[in-house]
Amino acid sequence: MNIRGTYNVYEAARIHGVKRVIFANSGGTMLGYKLESP
């Protein structure tokens, strides 16, 4: 999801009185994790 999509989710949550948004990401599943930090 890009910046615009993230903004749309948070804005819709705000308008509808949602207090929390849970963000889940599958990037690590698809791309894996490096053993060392950059």
C-alpha positions as CSV (number, residue, x, y, z in Angstrom):
1,M,0.0,0.0,0.0
2,N,1.3,3.4,-0.9
3,I,1.2,6.7,1.0
4,R,-2.1,7.7,-0.6
5,G,-3.7,4.4,0.3
6,T,-2.5,4.7,3.9
7,Y,-3.9,8.2,4.1
8,N,-7.3,7.0,2.7
9,V,-7.5,4.3,5.4
10,Y,-6.7,6.6,8.2
11,E,-9.0,9.3,6.9
12,A,-11.9,6.8,6.6
13,A,-11.2,5.6,10.1
14,R,-11.3,9.1,11.4
15,I,-14.5,10.0,9.7
16,H,-16.2,6.8,11.0
17,G,-14.9,7.2,14.6
18,V,-12.5,4.2,14.5
19,K,-10.0,4.6,17.3
20,R,-7.5,1.9,16.1
21,V,-6.2,0.7,12.8
22,I,-4.3,-2.6,12.7
23,F,-1.5,-2.7,10.1
24,A,-0.4,-6.1,8.9
25,N,2.3,-6.6,6.3
26,S,3.4,-9.7,4.4
27,G,6.6,-8.2,2.9
28,G,8.8,-10.3,5.0
29,T,6.9,-13.4,3.9
30,M,7.3,-12.6,0.3
31,L,10.9,-11.3,0.3
32,G,12.4,-12.8,3.4
33,Y,14.6,-11.2,6.0
34,K,18.3,-10.5,5.8
35,L,20.4,-11.9,8.6
36,E,22.2,-8.6,9.1
37,S,20.8,-5.1,9.4
38,P,21.9,-2.6,6.7
